[in-house]
Amino acid sequence: LDELPRAHGSIPDAIMAIVDTHSAADLAAEDRPIPGEPGPYHVVAVRGYNTFILPAARVKIVATGNMGESYRGLDLSDAAFQDRWTCWLQLADFTPDEQRAILARHLGLPPEQALITALIAVAREVADYRQSASRELGAGITIRTLIRWGQAVVRRSQTAGAAGRSPSYRRPFLDLARSQWLDKVCARKGDGLD
């Protein structure tokens, strides 16, 4: 189940019906067939098709979601909802060294390249700014944003650079920051960026 926090508020009942488990006695009481494998079981009813009774030991239901993006929809903090899951795993942000390695791989640049250092510094500054209680930003800068921003900078630098000279990333870095993501990250006051 991908992007669970984006799910409409009417979805919890359907999800809880899938993640709930049932004993053989529960199935018998509902006059449902009991699989040959031992329970407990998940009962997955696909409207208009079939109802599948699956041994819980052989089924893993995984849900993902970005909790920090102010998604509206399904409230995942409901205790009854959380109790249905075996575990909650919150992945931390990538460390600067991990970001550096990922960016180097995607941009085809050495990890110590100044462009990579600048991208990571901006991401850190935006993350720090977002954590300040008195500041509001529309979104954060994800590793995907950094990769796309870096790739566009590299392409533009290679196009603009003179043959035989190493490309200059400074101007494309700033131009692309303004045109590609600044308005997505900064909150607006009226018609202008805050």
C-alpha positions in Angstrom: 0.0 0.0 0.0 1.9 3.0 -1.2 1.6 6.6 0.0 -0.8 5.6 2.8 -1.0 9.1 4.3 -2.5 10.3 1.0 -5.4 7.8 1.3 -8.9 9.3 1.6 -10.3 9.3 5.1 -12.8 6.6 4.1 -10.1 4.0 3.5 -9.2 2.9 7.1 -12.1 0.4 7.3 -10.9 -1.3 4.1 -7.3 -1.4 5.2 -8.2 -2.7 8.7 -10.3 -5.4 7.1 -7.2 -6.6 5.2 -4.7 -6.4 8.1 -7.0 -7.9 10.7 -6.4 -11.6 11.3 -9.1 -14.3 11.9 -8.9 -17.7 13.5 -10.2 -20.9 12.1 -13.1 -20.6 14.5 -13.9 -17.1 13.2 -14.0 -18.4 9.7 -16.2 -21.3 10.6 -18.6 -19.0 12.4 -18.9 -17.0 9.2 -19.4 -20.1 7.2 -16.1 -19.4 5.2 -13.8 -22.1 4.0 -10.8 -22.9 6.2 -7.5 -23.3 4.3 -5.4 -26.4 5.0 -2.6 -24.3 6.4 -2.7 -23.2 10.1 -4.1 -19.8 11.0 -4.5 -17.0 11.8 -5.8 -15.8 8.4 -6.2 -12.6 6.4 -9.5 -12.3 4.6 -9.2 -10.1 1.5 -12.5 -9.4 -0.2 -12.2 -8.0 -3.7 -15.5 -6.4 -4.5 -17.1 -7.9 -7.6 -14.6 -10.8 -7.7 -13.6 -13.2 -4.9 -12.8 -13.4 -1.3 -9.3 -14.7 -0.6 -8.5 -16.4 2.7 -4.7 -16.3 3.2 -2.6 -17.7 6.0 -1.1 -14.7 7.8 2.3 -16.5 8.1 2.6 -16.4 4.3 1.4 -12.8 3.7 3.2 -9.6 4.4 1.3 -6.3 4.0 3.6 -3.3 3.7 2.4 0.3 3.7 4.6 3.3 3.0 4.2 7.0 3.3 6.0 10.3 3.7 5.0 11.6 7.0 6.7 15.0 6.7 5.0 16.3 3.7 1.8 17.5 5.3 -0.4 15.1 3.4 -4.0 15.3 4.2 -6.2 12.2 4.2 -5.8 9.1 6.3 -4.8 9.8 10.0 -2.2 7.2 10.8 -1.9 8.3 14.4 -5.2 6.5 15.4 -4.2 3.9 18.0 -6.7 1.3 16.7 -5.2 1.6 13.3 -1.6 1.4 14.6 -2.4 -1.7 16.7 -3.1 -3.7 13.5 0.5 -3.4 12.3 3.4 -5.6 13.5 5.9 -2.7 13.4 6.3 0.9 12.4 9.6 1.8 10.9 10.6 5.4 10.4 13.5 5.9 8.1 15.8 8.8 8.9 17.1 11.2 6.3 20.3 10.2 4.5 23.5 11.3 6.2 25.6 13.8 4.3 28.0 11.0 3.4 25.2 8.9 2.0 23.8 11.9 0.1 27.3 12.5 -1.3 27.7 8.9 -2.5 24.2 8.9 -4.1 24.7 12.2 -5.8 28.2 11.2 -7.1 26.8 8.1 -8.6 23.9 9.9 -10.3 25.8 12.9 -11.5 28.9 11.1 -12.6 31.1 13.4 -10.5 33.6 12.7 -7.7 32.0 12.8 -4.3 34.2 15.7 -3.2 33.1 17.9 -6.1 32.0 21.4 -5.0 28.6 21.1 -6.8 27.8 18.0 -4.6 28.9 19.9 -1.5 26.7 22.9 -2.4 23.6 20.7 -3.1 24.0 19.0 0.3 24.5 22.3 2.0 21.3 23.7 0.6 19.4 20.6 1.6 20.7 20.9 5.2 19.9 24.7 5.3 16.3 24.1 4.1 15.9 21.2 6.6 17.1 23.4 9.4 14.9 26.3 8.3 11.8 23.9 8.2 12.4 22.7 11.7 12.3 26.3 13.1 8.8 26.6 14.8 8.3 30.1 13.4 9.0 29.3 9.8 6.9 27.6 7.2 8.0 26.0 3.9 5.8 24.4 1.3 8.0 21.3 1.0 11.5 20.0 1.7 14.3 19.1 -0.6 14.4 15.4 -1.1 17.3 13.3 -2.5 15.3 13.1 -5.8 15.2 16.9 -6.0 18.9 17.1 -5.4 19.6 14.5 -8.1 17.4 16.2 -10.7 18.8 19.6 -9.8 22.3 18.3 -10.0 21.7 16.5 -13.4 20.2 19.7 -14.8 23.2 21.7 -13.6 25.7 19.3 -15.1 23.8 19.2 -18.5 23.5 23.0 -18.7 27.2 23.4 -17.7 28.4 21.0 -20.4 26.2 22.8 -23.0 27.5 26.3 -22.0 31.1 25.4 -21.3 33.9 26.0 -23.8 35.5 22.9 -25.3 38.5 21.6 -23.4 37.7 23.5 -20.2 36.2 22.1 -17.1 32.5 23.1 -16.7 31.5 25.9 -14.4 28.5 24.9 -12.2 27.9 28.1 -10.3 25.6 30.1 -12.7 23.5 27.0 -13.7 23.3 26.0 -10.0 21.7 29.4 -9.1 19.6 29.7 -12.2 18.1 26.3 -11.8 17.5 26.8 -8.1 15.3 29.7 -8.9 13.5 28.2 -11.8 13.0 24.6 -10.8 12.4 24.3 -7.1 12.5 27.6 -5.2 8.8 28.3 -5.7 7.9 24.8 -4.7 9.8 25.0 -1.4 9.1 28.6 -0.3 5.8 29.5 1.3 3.8 32.3 -0.4 2.5 35.5 1.0 -0.1 36.8 -1.4 1.4 36.7 -4.9 5.0 36.6 -3.9 7.4 34.2 -2.2 7.9 34.7 1.5 
